[in-house]
Amino acid sequence: MLLDQRREEILQVVENKGFVSLVELVERLDTSESTIRRDLEHLDRIGQIRRTRGGAAYVGESLSTFDDRRHQSVAQKKLIARKVAELIHSGEVILLDGGTTTLEVARELIGKPLQIVTNSLPIANLLVNQPNIELILIGGYLYPKTGVALGPISKTALEKIHVRRLIISVGGINEKGLYNSNSLLVETERQMIASADEVIVVSDSSKLGHSALSLICTLEEIDRLVIDGGIDERWMEVFKKANIEIVVAT
């Protein structure tokens, strides 16, 4: 099992159970105790778990279902989506990553003549009957919590396309870059970035200063960040130093 996959499975087990013992993780993953200890120390450092005597407890952001997350920071997501839609011109080819914020972006794009590529089943269901939108759905393993296709099949399909803009959502942002909590999704998102001329990140300000299991890319690979008014001056400076154009949705 790859490092990121093992740590992701550990994180999911700890989240689902609330607490899990070191012995149980060793048996479940068929891995040495020293390896599991190193994994737990890493997850503790990034704030997803708390190491305890004999195991770990979950304290990170919940890997909740798509429907649960749709009701979080709703007002901010709608403001961000409207601002992103203003940046998109008729006739463009855009790639929409899966996520609750990008779903709001898709709603705002209804009515514009566009070619939209997505790996998100919720976005595809929303746009499938829109006469002005030519829809291309990327296939692959469908992750049940989000309805997003990911994995090797998705990556191969994305290697064969090229788009003007990618609109991508993330699980966390810090000075090192963008993060998400699923290693297969991160691999797919890396290929999305490679397939696009411009990378637009959509995120509410609550994601700032947080990491997740896997790094997607560095800040220098982002062209534009669309974020709500909760961003402070320190973060504005961080992004400006990375030559990221900041668009504040208010």
Buried (B, 14 or more C-beta within 10 A) or exposed (E): EEEBBBBBBBBBBBBEBEBBBBEBBBEEBEBEEEBBBEBBEBBBEBBBBBBBEEBBBBEBBEBBEBEEBBEBBEEBBBBBBBBBBEBBEEEBBBBBBBBBBBBBBBBBBEEBEBBBBBBBBBBBEBBEEBEEBEBBBBEBBBBEBBBBBBBEBBBEBBEEBEBBBBBBBBBBBBEEBBBBBBBBBBBBBBBBBBBBEBBBBBBBBBBBBBBBBBBBBEBEBBBBBBBBEEBEEEBBEBBEEBEBEEBBBE
